[in-house]
Every structure is written in C-alpha cells, then in structure tokens.
C-alpha cells in the first residue's frame, strides 16, 4: 500500500500589507490570506502607521514588526494558530 507524501515545507510569504485593520499575506503558492490585526495583542493596540511597518523575515516564513517587537510565523497564520487571549494577558 502506497502512502501519500506530506508537504513539510513551511508556507512562504512574498508580500505583506495592511488593509482595513487586517494583515494581508500573499503566499509563494499564489494564495492570499488575511487575518484581523486584533488577533495579536501587540498588533491590536498599534497605530495604523506602526502596523504598516511590517517586513518579511526568514525567507518569507515570518512577519516582523520591529517597533512593536512582534514576530509571527506565516505557518501559524496559515494553520489558524493565533494566541489565546487569556494567556496573552498573563504575559503582559
């Protein structure tokens, strides 16, 4: 019996931008995804100007907001893994 080979390569972003309070990501496989910035506590309280300062890091596998000290793995976003609000409050 043959087994299917699972893709283990992490999703890679080629572009990221902010639109109407959402973080939008264009992936290397031509998909476009977005999520509300409010899903991440540091992004939720950031000004629109700070949100726009996102950069791609680690060959497009991570998003970085230097001024906010926030790093988000693209693979986590694609998989729908967002911080638990209760545990985020405990860390602050």
C-alpha positions as CSV (number, residue, x, y, z in Angstrom):
1,X,0.0,0.0,0.0
2,X,1.4,3.4,-1.0
3,X,1.4,6.3,1.4
4,X,0.9,9.9,0.4
5,X,3.9,12.1,0.9
6,X,3.1,15.0,3.2
7,X,4.3,18.5,2.3
8,X,6.6,19.7,5.1
9,X,7.8,22.9,3.6
10,X,6.7,25.9,5.6
11,X,4.5,28.4,3.8
12,X,6.4,31.4,2.4
13,X,5.1,34.9,2.1
14,X,6.2,37.0,-0.9
15,X,4.3,40.2,0.1
16,X,2.5,41.5,3.2
17,X,0.4,44.6,3.6
18,X,-2.2,46.1,6.0
19,X,-5.8,46.8,4.7
20,X,-8.7,47.9,6.8
21,X,-7.2,46.6,10.1
22,X,-6.3,43.2,8.5
23,X,-2.9,41.8,7.9
24,X,-2.9,40.5,4.3
25,X,-0.3,38.0,3.0
26,X,0.4,36.8,-0.5
27,X,2.0,33.4,-0.4
28,X,4.5,31.9,-2.8
29,X,1.9,29.4,-4.0
30,X,-0.3,32.3,-5.1
31,X,-2.8,32.1,-2.3
32,X,-3.7,35.3,-0.5
33,X,-4.8,35.1,3.2
34,X,-5.6,37.7,5.8
35,X,-6.4,38.0,9.5
36,X,-7.6,40.7,11.8
37,X,-4.6,42.5,13.4
38,X,-6.6,42.3,16.6
39,X,-5.8,38.6,16.8
40,X,-2.4,39.5,18.2
41,X,-2.4,41.7,21.3
42,X,0.6,43.9,20.3
43,X,-0.9,44.5,16.8
44,X,-4.4,45.1,18.3
45,X,-3.2,48.2,20.1
46,X,-0.8,49.5,17.4
47,X,-1.4,52.6,15.4
48,X,-2.1,52.2,11.6
49,X,1.3,53.7,11.0
50,X,3.1,51.1,13.1
51,X,1.1,48.3,11.6
52,X,2.3,49.3,8.1
53,X,5.9,48.8,9.2
54,X,5.7,45.0,8.7
55,X,8.7,43.3,7.0
56,X,9.2,39.7,5.7
57,X,11.9,37.8,7.5
58,X,13.4,34.3,7.3
59,X,12.9,34.0,3.5
60,X,9.2,34.9,3.9
61,X,8.4,32.5,6.6
62,X,7.9,35.2,9.3
63,X,6.4,38.6,9.6
64,X,8.3,41.2,11.7
65,X,7.2,44.4,13.4
66,X,10.5,45.8,14.8
67,X,8.9,48.8,16.6
68,X,6.3,46.5,18.2
69,X,8.8,43.7,19.0
70,X,6.3,41.3,17.3
71,X,7.2,38.3,15.2
72,X,4.6,36.0,13.6
73,X,5.3,32.7,11.8
74,X,3.4,32.6,8.5
75,X,2.9,28.8,9.0
76,X,1.0,29.5,12.2
77,X,-1.3,32.0,10.5
78,X,-2.0,29.6,7.6
79,X,-2.8,26.9,10.1
80,X,-5.1,29.2,12.1
81,X,-2.9,29.2,15.2
82,X,-3.5,32.5,17.0
83,X,-2.6,33.5,20.6
84,X,-5.0,32.5,23.3
85,X,-6.3,35.9,24.6
86,X,-6.2,34.7,28.3
87,X,-2.6,33.5,28.1
88,X,-1.6,36.7,26.3
89,X,-3.0,38.8,29.1
90,X,-1.0,36.8,31.6
91,X,2.3,37.6,29.8
92,X,1.7,41.3,29.7
